[in-house]
Amino acid sequence: MIFDKGFGKNTGLGLFPAREILSITGITIRETGEPGKGARFEITAP
């Protein structure tokens, strides 16, 4: 999954820390893109 720690191929920290930091404030982030159509993220705030 894209939010797992270590996802990808040495391209940086990834989205794992972003999701963890946002979750502290109750904000959620989900990846809802379709393969071949680019990335799409949905952010939900309380």
Stockholm file with secondary structure:
# STOCKHOLM 1.0

chainA/1-46         MIFDKGFGKNTGLGLFPAREILSITGITIRETGEPGKGARFEITAP
#=GR chainA/1-46 SS CTTSTTCSSSSSSTTHHHHHHHHHTTCEEEECCCTTSCCCEEEECC
#=GC SS_cons        CTTSTTCSSSSSSTTHHHHHHHHHTTCEEEECCCTTSCCCEEEECC
//
